[in-house]
Amino acid sequence: MAATDLPIDIYFNKLVGWLIDRKWVPADYHKRVAPLKRKLATAVDKLPNEEPFAAYKQYSSLSYFECVRILDKLKELDVGTKNMLGYYGSERVNTWQDIVKKLSNNRVFLADAGAIMQHEVNYEVTAVQKRMDSSRGKIKDSNRKEADLNATAAMYTQRFKDTCRQLGIEGDNIEAEIQATGSQLPVVWKELTQLLQDASMTTTLDYHRDMCFFLHEAEPSDLLRHLRHINTKGNTSVHEFATGEAIAVDDGFTVAGVEPTASEGIDFGDIDFGDSAGIDFGDSAGIDFGDSAG
């Protein structure tokens, strides 16, 4: 490999100065690039909105190399405007040809590309790195919050299952299952009544009565009335307990499977509040409080 073909390591921040020092580009390149940048911004706005041109409209700054690619695409798009001498009748093709030509003069595009690279590395890459670090932190926080919420959800799910187990339901249809537990009440009432009518309960109640009589020398009239009633007569109606009159009762228990509807309400009917006739409070006739009498 010839010595002229060997690569040279140049720090990117010193690339533009290196090009100027070695006369590759003029020292006032930025004065020549500035009007081209303004013309380039106007030309970009006039590009078609479809791909691949739409992507170039998102660029903050276009280099010479992007301009060449855009020009090649426009030539393919406006190939029908090319005449026999090789010139294009398309205004946008001629505009981009002029931009590329002026960037090529005195190789000012090299200095412009070096300046763009320096700006991208010093500012854009740093900004992207900061956004990446911030995003990593947010992802970490989100993962931690997700783990906490999953743990909380699992805890409440287990509490729900434990509560359903205590209630003796599955928890698939809570309202219907809780209503269905009411069908177990007759069995509970029957077992409780049998327990309270047992001979041992009768002996206990008599012992309690005798003890109270011994201590107070009188038998209270309302001593354990409910237990006495159930012990002697069983699970009767409240009416019989209160009056002593036995009536027929239905010992069955039925759970109605009727779902409540929000549309149902109380029908008050058409109530006439007499709005047409006011209430006469007798304002014309004052109340005599006897002020005239001393």
Secondary structure, DSSP 8 states (H G I E B T S, - for coil): --GGGS-----GGGHHHHHHHTTSS-TTHHHHHHHHHHHHHHHHHTS-SSTTHHHHTT-SS--HHHHHHHHHHHHHHTGGGB-TTS-B--HHHHHHHHHHHHHHGGGHHHHHHHHHHHHIIIIIHHHHHHHHHHHHHHHHHHHHHHHHHHHHHHHHHHHHHHHHHHHT--SSSHHHHHHHGGGGHHHHHHHHHHHHTSHHHHHHHHHHHHHHHHHHSS--TTTTHHHHHHHHH-S--HHHHHH------------------TT-----------TTS-----TTS-----TT--
